[in-house]
Amino acid sequence: MHTLNWYLSSSVNKTLAQVIEHMADALRTHSRDIELRVISANDKSTSGFERVKNVFTRREIWHLFGKPPAWWKIVRMHSKTVHTLLEGNDWAGSPSRFFTEGAVNGESVIFPVFDPLSTQSEEVSKAVFVRSDRKLPEGDYPVINILDKVLRPEALSGVYLAEDTGPREAMRAGILTMRGLAIASHKSGYLDEILGPDGYFLISDDEDNLDRIIHLGLTERGRHVAMTARHFLNSRRSHERCTTSLITLYRKVMAQK
């Protein structure tokens, strides 16, 4: 039995924490010889004594997600360590990322997974989903701001307008795609890896482009784009591929002196 601790630092937002929890479920399900414990800096139920005890608990590997806490150097004294970042390269363990986009030689890539839609959910009315008060073309459609909301497994319908082309937004797009939404974004290498290059509406700087995309996203065309993206996501980011990528990384780390 191999022992692992995953530590989610305070820099890991709610969206990324959801993805990591699903990755943990995948690893537990498809690799029975691993004992995995997930520890989150944002878990308020853990006592101070337990937190201190965790710092000094040796495991074969401690896997850090996000920025390292001040005490991380203690962990590195007694255990092998892996570090996964979305952005930046201030490494505090064997380096790994969620995307090949932006990765360089020596950085391993692990595949995130996204939970399926709840089978008991009922689809809601179509809407345009955003994360800001951005100005949208006038139209007869509801607009829902999901800023800072936990993305639960309810069915959604309509189109999500991505805020940027970075890795955090790609993770959020993966979750929202599994909820039923079509995604609209400027060209993004990160989204290409998650949804496929044909798995989202492409926003341009043309004034009429956004208005056209919104109306397409609220039709059957939007449903088709969302289905194409989900098929790509399910085949390229399956639980099995996630587990394989993690096991490959851990074997590499364990072989290091």
N, C-alpha and C positions, 0 to 999 in steps of 0.2 A: 504494500500500500504506500503510495507516494503522498506526501503531505504538502498542501499549498494554502497560503493565505493570500487573498486578494484584498488590497486596501484602496478604497475610493476616497481620495483626499477631498478637502472642502472646496476645491476648485472644480470638481465634477458637478455639472448642473443636473437637474432632474431628468432631462431628456437622455443624456448620456448614461446616467445611472440606470435607467430602464433598460437600455441596450445591454449594458454590462451584466445586469441581473439575468437577462435571457441567455447571454453567453455562458454564464455560470450554470444555468439549467441544462444547456446543451452539453457542457463538459461532464456534468454529473451523470447525465443519461447515457452518453455514448462512451464514457471511459470509466468503467466500474472500479479500476484499481487506483483511483485518486480520491483522497479525502480533502475536500475543498471547503474553506470557510471564507465568507465575504464579510469584511469589516468596513463600515462607512463612517467617515468623520462626522456626518450629519445625523447619525443615529443617536438620539438623545436618551435612549433607554439604557445605554451602556454606562455603568458606574465608573468613577474615577479609578477605582482599584482595578477593574477589568481592563481599562485602557492602558494602565501602566503595566499590568501583567502581559498584555498582548505584545508590547514593545520588546519584552525580553524573552518571548516564546520563540524557540527555534523551529523553523520549518525547512523542508528541503528548498523551497522557493517561496519568496514573498514577491507578489506581483503588484506593483504600484500603478494606479491610474490617476493621472493629473499631477499637480505640483507636489513635491515631497514635503512632508511636515518636518519640523525642526528635529524631531527625534529619529528620523529615518536613518541617520548615520549609525545609530545603535543597531538597527536591524541588519545593516550591511556588514556588521562585524561578526554576526553569528549565522547568517543565512545567505544563500545565493539570491540575487534580486533581478527582477525584470521591471522595466519601466515603459509604460505606454503613454504617449502624448498625441493629442490632436494637432497641435501646432508647437513650433519652437524646437529647440534641440539641446535643452539644458538637462542632460541625462543623469539619472541617479540609479542606474541599473542597466542591464542589457537592453538596448534600445529597440522599441517596436512601435508600429503605427497601425491604424485601421485601414489605411489607403496606400496603394502604390504611388498615387499622385503625391509628389513632394518627398517621397522616401529616397534615400541615397544608399550606396553600398554599405553594408554592415547593419542596416536597420531591417529587422524582420517585419513582416506584414501579417497581422491576424485579422480574420474575417468576422465582422459583427453579424449578429442575427437580429431579426425583428419578429416580435410575437404576432401570431395570427389574430384576426378579428374574432371577437366573441361570437359564438354561434347563436347566442340568445339576443343579440342586438337587433334592433329594428332601425332601418335606414331613416334618417331625418331628411327634412326638406333641403334642397340644394342651396348652397350659399358660397360666398367668396370668403376665404379664411386668410387672415393677415396677422402680423405680430407687431403692428405699429399703427399710428394714425395717419398713414400715408394717404395722399389724395388719389382717389380713383376716378375713372370716367363715370359720369352720371349714368345711372341705369336702374332698372326695376329689379333689383336683387338685394337680398340681405347680406350684410357684411359682419363677420364674427371675428373679433380680436382674441386670439388665444395666447397673448403674451403672458409668460410665466405660469401658464396652466399646465398641470400634469396631464399628459396625453393618454387618457385611459382607453381601454379597448372597445369603446362604443363605435358603431357604424357612423360614418360621416359621408356627406355627398356634396360634390362641387369641386372647387379648385382652390389650391393653396398657392399664394404668391410669395415665393421665397424672398427673403430679405437680402441675401448675398450669395456668393458662390463658394463659400468656405466649407470646411469639413463639419463644423457644428450644425450648419443648416442642412447639409446632406444627411446627417444622422436624423434630424427632425423630419426631413422629407421621407426617409425610409419608414419611420413610424406612421406618418400620416398617409402614406401610400397604402400600408396594410389596413388602415381604417377605411379606405375607399376613395380617398381624394386623388384627383389629378394634380400634378405639380407643374408650376410655371416658374421658370428661372432664366436668367442670363446663362450663357454657355458655361458649364462647370465640369471640370475633370472629375471632381469628387462625385457629382451626381451621375456622371457617365458610369462610374464604377458601381454605384448602388442601384440605379434604375435603368441603365443602358442609355445610349445616345438617343434612342427614339422613345424613351420612357417618360419624357416630360415636354411640355410646351416651351418653345424657345422664345424668350422675350428679347426684343431688339429695341433700339432707340427711336424707332418710328413712332410718331405720336399716336397713330391709329392701332398700333400693334397690340398694346395692352387691352384696349377695348375689344378687339377681335378675339384675343385669347380668353378673356373672361367669358364672352358669350359662347365660345366653343367649349370651354371647360364646363359649362352648365348644361351642355347637350349630351347626346349619345357619344359624340366624339370625345368628350372628356372621360366618359366611362370607359371607352375603348383604350385611351392612353393609359388610364389607371390600371386596367387589366394587363396591358402589355408590360407595364412597370412591375406589377406584382409577380408576373411570370418570371421576368428576368431576376428579380430579387430572390424569389424562392429557389431558383435553380443555381444562382451564383453565390448566395449567402445562406445556404442551408445549415442546419445544426451540425450535420456531418462534416461539412467543409470548415465550419468554425472550429470544431473539435480537432480536426486534423491539423489546422494551422497552429493551434495552441500547443498540441503535443509535439509538433515539429520544433517549435520554439523552445519548449521546456527541455527536450532532449539535447538541443544545442547548448543550452545553458548548463545542464548537468554534466555535459562532457568537458566543460571548461575547467581548468585547474584553478 
